[in-house]
């Protein structure tokens, strides 16, 4: 639906409005800790008391985090308002005459800050109990209603202000419905009591460390859009936003998998040894690398024909920029599984300074490179910072503080293999798709099928030789709910 809405927005009102949407969303994403994954650090402190059925401790933690959320909400409002004098400087060139930048920005700011004052802390209970499905169902139903109303507003009224106000309506409604569900199904948990001083200090440290990391994650896309808008213009921001919408949509498929594993990994961190968890991480990393390779190949082969079919050739990146965006996608995915263990082990504080270093590196490189190479320079800056600081250094933290007796070189060797295999699969798929003469929807579907089949044909004979392969297949069979005899039989067949 966001894709459909953006399509209608571009064709019914204009691409400058889509650029404004990308710009303000990007600015406030940096401030919005809920979207930054702020709750992840808070959820870490709940795993043990929930596992031990310590209701008093959970209630005391809820009371603590309610206060924290309100402080964060106040910070978002103040920090957002501090940008008021600089709004005109964030756009190179003109913007629609009927738009009051400051009034529009206030609506976006209220949408970002409102959830902190409306029971967001209750989402923590559903996260820890692995009931993300409840949050998803409520969110999906409300989104369907709001998206439907936004389509009507764009098509019939062409009122951009009302279109944005409906996002605020969604945020408020979503928080109220989730809070009502938690109060009804988990009545034993309400805000009362206090945690001791030492634990409060430790929780603040973890929140601060996680906050810094997530700010960095948000800046990867947000600063890109801000610099592109400020140095190139709203149309360039629209083009980048179109591609990033697809980028984020594909990444969300992987995010579903990661979110579903987060609670289970946190539970295993609390109950199992680092050696057992390291073995699990190797297998999950293998499966994730296979999936990331397939999705990377699909992006490389389908990005340009899809965007041309969607918005036309006038709103397309050139091929070199598109390839860099695909490389950026893969580099982000490389550390995802490791980060789940980083997060579940509560290793937020040790990374704080390097997180700031990554953010500053991206900002400085964006500033200098966007002037030389435009969008290409922005992507190069992000790839460099992601590989050198986020991927390499963050891995050393997990191995230094949690997987203490394991060789980190093995981790990097595995990723070199995954990177090379993915590169081969992408090249084969790309050249096969290039020789397909079909265009339009039929051509897109045909290329998608060829891409998926071709890269898996490349991956399979190489990956089946790796030691993680058999256990990975066992996990897949369990997901498919096959019994143990069938699992053993299938494994022997695959080995043969």
C-alpha positions in Angstrom: 0.0 0.0 0.0 2.8 2.5 0.6 3.9 1.7 -2.9 0.4 2.3 -4.3 0.0 5.6 -2.3 3.4 6.9 -3.6 2.3 6.0 -7.2 -0.9 7.9 -6.8 0.9 10.8 -5.1 3.3 11.2 -8.0 0.7 10.9 -10.7 -2.2 12.8 -9.1 -0.4 15.6 -7.3 3.2 15.7 -8.4 6.7 14.3 -7.7 7.7 17.3 -5.6 5.1 16.3 -3.0 6.6 12.8 -2.9 10.0 14.5 -2.4 8.6 16.5 0.5 7.3 13.3 2.0 10.6 11.6 1.7 12.5 14.6 3.1 10.4 15.1 6.3 10.0 11.4 6.9 13.8 11.1 6.7 14.4 14.0 9.1 12.1 12.8 11.7 13.2 9.2 11.4 16.5 10.2 13.0 14.6 11.7 16.0 11.9 9.0 16.3 13.4 6.4 18.6 10.3 4.1 18.3 11.1 3.7 14.6 14.8 3.5 15.4 14.2 0.3 17.4 14.5 2.0 20.8 12.3 -0.8 22.3 14.9 -3.4 21.5 17.2 -2.3 24.3 14.2 -2.1 26.7 13.0 -5.6 25.8 16.4 -7.1 26.7 15.8 -6.3 30.4 12.5 -8.1 30.4 13.7 -11.5 29.2 14.9 -12.9 32.5 12.0 -11.7 34.8 9.4 -13.0 32.3 11.2 -16.4 32.1 11.2 -16.6 35.9 7.6 -15.4 36.2 8.6 -12.4 38.3 5.6 -10.2 37.9 6.7 -7.6 40.4 9.9 -7.1 38.6 8.1 -6.7 35.2 5.7 -4.2 36.7 8.6 -2.1 38.1 10.4 -2.2 34.7 7.2 -1.1 33.0 7.0 1.9 35.4 10.6 2.8 34.7 10.2 2.6 30.9 7.0 4.6 31.0 9.0 7.5 32.4 11.8 6.9 29.9 9.3 7.0 27.0 7.8 10.3 28.1 11.3 11.9 28.4 12.1 10.6 24.9 8.9 12.0 23.6 9.7 15.4 25.1 13.2 15.2 23.5 11.7 14.4 20.1 9.4 17.5 20.3 12.2 19.9 21.4 14.7 18.6 18.9 12.2 18.6 16.1 11.2 22.2 16.8 14.9 23.3 16.9 15.1 22.5 13.2 12.4 25.1 12.4 14.7 27.9 11.3 16.6 25.6 8.9 13.7 24.1 6.9 14.2 26.3 3.8 17.9 25.3 3.7 17.0 21.6 3.3 15.6 22.1 -0.2 17.6 23.1 -3.2 15.3 25.0 -5.5 11.6 25.5 -5.3 8.8 23.5 -3.7 5.0 23.6 -4.3 3.4 27.1 -3.9 0.4 25.8 -1.9 2.6 24.2 0.8 3.5 25.9 4.1 6.7 24.1 5.1 6.4 24.8 8.8 2.8 23.8 9.1 3.5 20.6 7.2 6.5 19.9 9.3 4.5 20.3 12.5 2.1 17.6 11.4 5.0 15.2 10.7 6.6 16.1 14.1 3.4 15.4 16.0 3.0 12.0 14.2 6.6 11.1 15.3 6.3 12.2 18.9 2.7 11.3 19.8 3.3 7.5 20.4 5.7 8.2 23.3 2.8 9.7 25.3 0.3 7.1 24.3 1.3 3.8 26.0 4.1 2.8 23.6 5.8 1.1 26.5 3.1 -1.6 26.6 4.4 -2.9 23.3 7.4 -4.3 25.3 5.2 -7.0 26.8 4.1 -8.3 23.4 7.7 -8.2 22.1 9.0 -10.2 25.0 6.2 -12.8 24.8 6.8 -13.1 21.1 3.3 -11.9 20.2 4.4 -9.6 17.4 1.5 -11.1 15.5 -0.9 -9.1 17.6 0.9 -5.9 16.8 1.0 -6.8 13.2 -2.7 -7.7 13.0 -3.8 -4.4 14.7 -1.3 -2.4 12.5 -2.5 -4.1 9.3 -6.2 -3.6 9.9 -5.7 0.1 10.9 -3.4 0.6 7.9 -6.0 -0.8 5.5 -8.5 1.7 6.8 -6.1 4.7 6.8 -4.6 3.8 3.4 -8.1 3.5 1.9 -8.9 7.0 3.2 -5.6 8.4 1.9 -6.4 7.0 -1.6 -9.8 8.8 -1.5 -8.1 12.0 -0.3 -5.5 11.9 -3.1 -7.8 10.9 -5.9 -10.9 13.0 -5.1 -9.7 15.9 -2.9 -6.0 16.1 -3.8 -5.4 17.5 -0.4 -1.8 16.8 0.7 -2.4 18.2 4.3 -5.3 15.8 5.0 -3.2 13.0 3.5 -0.5 13.6 6.1 -2.9 14.1 9.0 -4.3 10.6 8.4 -0.8 9.2 9.2 -1.1 11.0 12.6 -4.6 9.4 13.1 -3.1 6.0 12.4 -0.3 6.4 15.0 -2.7 7.5 17.7 -5.2 4.8 17.0 -2.6 2.0 16.8 -1.1 2.9 20.2 -4.5 3.0 21.8 -5.6 -0.4 20.4 -2.3 -2.2 21.4 -2.5 -0.7 24.9 -6.1 -2.0 25.3 -5.1 -5.5 24.1 -2.2 -5.6 26.6 -4.3 -4.4 29.5 -6.9 -7.1 28.7 -4.7 -10.1 28.1 -1.9 -9.3 30.6 -3.7 -7.7 33.5 -1.0 -8.8 35.9 1.4 -6.2 34.4 0.8 -2.6 35.2 3.0 0.3 36.2 3.9 -0.1 39.9 7.0 -0.3 42.0 10.6 0.7 41.3 13.7 -1.1 40.2 16.9 -0.6 42.3 19.4 2.1 41.6 22.1 -0.2 40.1 19.7 -1.9 37.7 18.3 1.5 36.7 21.8 2.7 35.9 22.5 -0.5 33.8 19.2 -0.2 31.9 20.0 3.5 31.1 23.4 2.5 29.8 21.9 -0.2 27.5 19.2 2.2 26.2 21.8 4.9 25.5 24.0 2.4 23.7 21.1 1.0 21.6 19.8 4.5 20.9 23.2 5.5 19.5 23.3 2.4 17.3 19.7 2.9 16.0 20.3 6.6 15.3 23.2 5.5 13.1 20.9 3.0 11.3 18.3 5.7 10.7 20.9 8.1 9.3 21.9 5.6 6.6 18.7 6.5 4.7 17.6 9.7 6.4 20.9 11.7 5.9 21.0 10.4 2.3 17.7 12.0 1.5 18.4 15.2 3.3 21.8 15.7 1.5 20.3 14.8 -1.8 17.4 17.3 -1.3 19.7 20.0 0.0 22.4 19.7 -2.7 20.6 18.3 -5.8 16.9 19.1 -5.3 13.4 17.6 -4.6 13.2 15.6 -7.9 16.5 13.8 -7.1 15.1 13.1 -3.5 11.9 11.7 -5.2 14.0 9.4 -7.4 16.1 8.2 -4.6 12.9 7.8 -2.4 11.3 5.7 -5.1 14.2 3.3 -5.2 14.5 3.2 -1.4 10.8 2.4 -1.1 11.5 -0.8 -3.1 14.7 -1.4 -1.1 12.9 -1.1 2.2 10.1 -3.3 0.9 12.4 -6.1 0.1 14.3 -5.6 3.4 11.0 -5.9 5.3 10.7 -9.5 4.1 13.9 -10.3 5.9 12.9 -8.1 8.8 9.8 -10.4 9.4 12.2 -13.3 9.8 14.5 -11.5 12.1 11.6 -10.2 14.3 10.2 -13.7 14.6 13.7 -15.0 15.8 14.5 -12.2 18.2 12.5 -13.5 21.2 13.8 -17.1 20.7 17.4 -15.9 20.4 17.0 -13.8 23.6 15.6 -16.8 25.4 18.5 -19.0 24.3 21.0 -16.3 25.3 19.5 -16.4 28.8 19.4 -20.2 29.1 22.1 -21.7 26.9 25.9 -21.5 26.6 27.8 -19.2 24.2 29.1 -22.3 22.4 25.6 -23.6 21.7 24.5 -20.2 20.6 27.6 -19.8 18.3 26.6 -23.0 16.5 23.1 -21.7 16.1 24.3 -18.4 14.8 26.5 -20.1 12.1 23.5 -22.0 10.8 21.1 -19.0 10.9 23.8 -16.9 9.2 24.1 -19.5 6.4 20.3 -19.5 5.7 20.2 -15.8 5.8 23.1 -15.4 3.4 21.3 -17.7 1.0 18.1 -15.7 1.2 20.0 -12.4 1.0 21.8 -13.6 -2.1 18.6 -14.5 -3.9 17.0 -11.1 -3.0 20.1 -9.2 -4.0 20.1 -11.0 -7.4 16.4 -10.1 -7.8 17.1 -6.4 -7.1 19.9 -6.3 -9.6 17.9 -7.8 -12.4 14.5 -6.3 -11.7 15.1 -2.8 -10.3 15.3 -0.9 -13.6 12.5 -2.6 -15.5 10.2 -2.4 -12.5 10.8 1.4 -11.9 10.5 2.1 -15.6 7.2 0.3 -15.7 6.1 2.0 -12.5 7.0 5.7 -12.8 8.7 6.0 -16.2 12.2 6.5 -17.4 12.3 10.2 -16.3 12.4 9.1 -12.6 15.1 6.4 -12.8 18.6 6.2 -11.5 21.3 5.4 -14.0 22.6 1.8 -14.0 25.8 2.5 -12.0 23.8 4.2 -9.3 21.4 1.2 -9.2 24.3 -1.3 -8.9 25.7 0.7 -6.0 22.3 0.7 -4.3 22.1 -3.1 -4.7 25.7 -3.5 -3.2 24.6 -1.3 -0.3 21.6 -3.6 0.3 23.8 -6.6 0.5 26.4 -5.0 2.8 23.6 -4.1 5.2 22.3 -7.6 5.3 25.7 -9.2 6.0 25.7 -8.3 9.7 22.0 -8.8 10.4 22.1 -12.2 12.2 25.2 -11.2 14.1 23.4 -8.1 15.3 20.5 -10.3 16.6 23.0 -11.9 19.0 24.6 -8.6 19.7 21.2 -7.2 20.7 20.0 -10.2 22.6 23.2 -10.3 24.7 22.7 -6.7 25.6 26.0 -5.5 24.1 24.8 -2.0 23.4 27.1 0.0 25.7 30.5 -1.3 24.4 29.7 0.0 20.9 28.7 3.5 21.7 31.7 5.4 20.5 32.1 3.5 17.2 28.4 4.1 16.6 29.0 7.8 16.8 32.0 7.4 14.6 29.9 5.6 11.9 27.3 8.4 12.0 29.9 11.1 11.7 31.6 9.2 8.9 28.4 8.9 6.9 27.5 12.6 7.4 31.0 13.9 6.5 31.4 11.6 3.4 27.8 12.4 2.3 28.6 16.2 2.5 31.8 16.0 0.4 30.9 13.2 -2.0 27.4 14.3 -3.0 28.9 17.4 -4.5 31.3 15.4 -6.6 29.2 12.4 -7.6 25.6 13.1 -6.6 23.6 10.1 -5.6 26.5 7.8 -6.4 28.7 9.6 -3.9 26.1 9.2 -1.2 25.9 5.4 -1.8 29.7 5.0 -1.8 29.8 6.8 1.5 27.3 4.5 3.1 28.9 1.3 1.7 32.3 2.3 3.0 31.0 3.2 6.5 28.8 0.0 6.7 31.6 -2.3 5.8 34.5 -0.8 7.8 32.7 0.3 11.0 29.4 -1.4 11.4 30.2 -4.9 9.9 33.8 -5.3 10.9 34.0 -3.6 14.3 30.6 -4.6 15.6 31.6 -8.3 15.0 34.6 -7.9 17.2 32.4 -6.6 20.0 30.2 -9.8 19.9 33.2 -12.1 19.8 35.1 -10.1 22.5 32.2 -9.9 25.0 30.1 -13.0 24.3 31.6 -15.6 22.0 34.9 -15.3 23.8 36.5 -18.6 22.9 35.6 -18.6 19.2 37.7 -17.5 16.3 36.5 -14.4 14.7 38.4 -15.2 11.5 36.0 -18.0 10.8 33.1 -15.5 10.8 34.8 -13.3 8.2 35.9 -16.2 6.1 32.3 -17.4 5.9 31.1 -14.0 4.7 33.8 -13.8 2.1 32.5 -17.1 0.7 28.9 -15.9 0.8 29.8 -12.6 -0.9 31.7 -14.3 -3.7 28.9 -16.9 -4.3 26.3 -14.1 -4.3 28.4 -12.1 -6.8 28.6 -15.1 -9.1 24.9 -15.7 -8.8 24.1 -12.1 -9.5 26.3 -12.0 -12.6 24.8 -15.1 -14.1 21.3 -14.0 -13.4 21.9 -10.5 -14.8 23.3 -11.7 -18.1 20.5 -14.3 -18.5 17.9 -11.6 -17.9 19.6 -9.2 -20.4 19.0 -11.6 -23.3 15.3 -12.0 -22.5 13.6 -9.9 -25.2 10.3 -9.5 -23.4 9.2 -6.2 -21.7 6.3 -4.9 -19.6 4.6 -7.1 -16.9 5.3 -10.3 -18.8 9.0 -9.5 -19.2 9.2 -8.6 -15.5 7.6 -11.8 -14.3 9.7 -13.9 -16.7 12.9 -12.2 -15.5 11.9 -12.8 -11.9 11.5 -16.5 -12.4 14.8 -16.8 -14.4 16.6 -14.8 -11.7 15.3 -16.9 -8.8 16.0 -20.2 -10.6 19.4 -19.2 -12.0 20.9 -17.9 -8.7 19.7 -21.0 -6.8 21.2 -23.3 -9.4 24.5 -21.5 -8.8 24.2 -21.5 -5.0 23.2 -25.1 -4.4 26.3 -27.0 -5.6 28.5 -24.7 -3.6 26.5 -24.3 -0.4 25.7 -28.0 0.0 29.4 -28.6 0.7 29.5 -26.3 3.7 29.2 -27.8 7.2 26.1 -25.7 8.1 24.1 -27.1 5.2 22.6 -30.2 6.8 21.5 -28.5 10.0 20.0 -25.7 7.9 18.0 -28.2 5.9 16.9 -29.7 9.1 15.6 -26.3 10.3 13.7 -25.8 7.0 12.1 -29.2 7.3 11.0 -28.5 10.9 9.4 -25.3 9.7 7.6 -27.3 7.1 6.5 -29.6 10.0 8.0 -32.8 8.6 8.4 -35.6 11.1 11.9 -36.8 12.2 11.9 -39.9 10.0 11.2 -37.9 6.9 13.8 -35.3 8.0 16.4 -38.1 8.3 15.4 -39.6 5.0 15.5 -36.3 3.2 18.9 -35.4 4.7 20.4 -38.6 3.5 18.9 -38.0 0.1 20.4 -34.5 -0.1 23.8 -35.8 1.1 23.8 -38.4 -1.7 
